[in-house]
Amino acid sequence: MECTPAETAAALKGIKRMAREATLLADKQHTDYLHIEARSLLNRCSSDRMPFAWTINPYRGCEFGCSYCYARYTHEFMGLTRWEDFEQKIYVKRNAARTLARELNPSRLRDRSIALGTATDPYQPAERRYRVTRAMLGVMAQARGLRLSITTKSDLITRDIDLLRRIALRNSVHVNVTVTTLDRQLARILEFRAPTPDLRLRAVRALRDADLAAGVTLSPILPDITDAPDSLEAVIAAARAHGASHLFWNALFLKPSARPSFFLFLDRHFPHLIDRYARRFSRSAFLSRAYKRRIGDLMDALKRRHGFADRVEFEMPAPVHESETGSAQLPLFRIESPPTPAPMPSCIGMPPGSPPSQGGYCTTGVRRL
């Protein structure tokens, strides 16, 4: 299941040109942060199978470096074909909050949901500095009737509890915190720069203590690595212990863009599984129906054992390909003051409260760091 890109050939060429012309904002060991124009923030999901109609990704690329990440393909649109580029070249979307406010036009609204963070984590390390996600949440805090889901592996989301609570007053909002395993060592080699599982679970607890809907996504489940019943139950029990309001899961799938990094992970840490995985994914990017049925039955039993409902009011998060274009229909909610959005955290890349003269860049313009 995936959302098919809607770009024309001209649009693809435009993305490549924008990537070449991107301004270097900062660099650190192994990672470059670059500036790219945000022509559109709402990306239409064209597949009827997806539980949401629109996606938003504040950044292009993700520094967490998860070995299984399917979204590496999105850098190929910009002519970046090395699998490492996805985690080494992070594109910060310029004027993201202003662009989002413009796209939330009440005259074009429809009753559809938005998923924040489908092809890149909205709370990856870049967010501490550039605050694109927080700026966009400032726009959403002015909305009414929004259906928003946020998926992340980072405890940084707790920084934005104030805005999430404001959004939740007049909208539906829920958070999915991904926990793949409770094994810290395994998590470190599998999801190289992501926060440890205990920090993610503490974030769930903090969100629940703030009366926000927050659950755990046990994803991806890796055959012969994380799919043992004891391993899965440990995550589910921890989710319950930290007050998770819901629990979802997904099995591993390997798109071509993810295979080089994932098989390198196997070669370094699970060489005895290389041939087995090669056979499993020889004909498809997805695991067999028999495997998914077996895991599904097991997960249903474990969820019931720990008091999680089989079905919840929230949409099931699903792997989705990011569309490059905005489009014709937006979710049903209205901006309280359509002509002029209220002030928001507009100076991205600076400590809160810092005047623009101190550097960084703001939603009204750009300044070199």
Number of C-alpha atoms within 10 A of each C-alpha: 12 15 19 14 16 18 15 11 8 9 14 17 15 14 20 18 13 15 20 13 13 16 17 17 19 12 13 8 6 11 16 17 21 21 23 23 18 17 15 17 27 27 24 26 25 19 15 11 12 18 17 24 23 25 25 24 22 27 29 24 27 26 25 23 20 21 21 23 25 20 22 28 22 22 25 18 17 17 15 18 15 14 18 18 19 26 21 21 21 25 25 26 22 25 26 28 30 20 19 21 22 16 18 22 18 15 10 15 16 14 13 17 22 23 27 22 20 21 25 27 26 28 28 24 18 19 20 17 12 23 23 30 26 25 25 23 20 24 23 25 23 22 24 18 19 24 23 24 24 22 25 24 27 24 23 19 25 19 13 14 16 11 17 24 17 16 24 22 13 16 20 17 23 23 27 25 28 22 26 26 26 19 15 13 11 15 19 15 16 21 20 15 17 24 19 21 24 16 15 23 28 16 22 28 23 19 26 18 13 15 12 20 21 27 28 30 25 22 18 19 20 18 17 11 12 18 18 14 12 11 15 21 19 15 22 28 16 18 26 21 12 20 20 24 22 24 25 24 20 19 17 18 20 17 18 13 20 20 20 17 19 18 19 14 18 18 13 10 13 13 13 10 15 16 10 13 16 12 10 15 16 11 9 13 15 16 19 11 9 9 11 16 11 10 21 15 10 16 21 13 14 19 20 11 13 15 12 20 14 13 11 12 7 20 17 17 19 18 16 21 23 27 22 21 17 19 15 9 19 24 23 20 23 19 21 14 10 15 10 10 16 14 9 17 20 24 25 28 21 21 14 11 8 13 12 14 8 11 16 21 22 24 18 12 11 17 13 11 12
